Amino acid sequence: MEFCPKCKVLMLPQGEFFVCNSCGAKKKKQGSDVVVEKQKQKETVVLEKKIDILPKTRTECPKCGNNEAFWILRQTRASDEPETRIFTCTKCEHRWRQY
């Protein structure tokens, strides 16, 4: 994710640049961390190799038995339902959910 240096708004990907919708500033994409997937005329930015910035917890991986995983919370169901916790193993990168 990139933020505009002028107005601090989230910049959106357009081709080889990040563009600010507020002031029109452009910034060239850098490095191998950004991957753009095109699906039905939509662009989805997927950040890779940035998983190490996520919080960690002690839980057992069902695939390899490792005792540490990164986790994130996502609201995958209705707003009156609890969040879904998504784990990623620090060793084998296996992903699983806890509802």
C-alpha positions, 0 to 999 in steps of 0.5 A: 500500500502506498500513501500520497506524500502530499495529501496522505490519501491511499494511492490506487494502482494504475499500470506501473504507477500508484495514483492519488485520487485526491490530488492526482500525484503519481508514484512509480511502483518499486520492488517485487512486493507488489503483484497486480492480478487482473480479474474481469476488468478489476485490479486487485493488489496482492502484497507478498513478502510482507507477511512478517509484519503481521502479529504472531500467536502460539497455535499448532499448524494442522499441516506441519505441527509448527507451534507459531502462526501469523494471524489476521481478523476478517469480517467474512459474515454478517456484521452481527456475527463474530470475525473470522481469524485467519492463521498462516503458519510461520514455517510452511505458510499453510493457511486455515481459519477459525470461526 
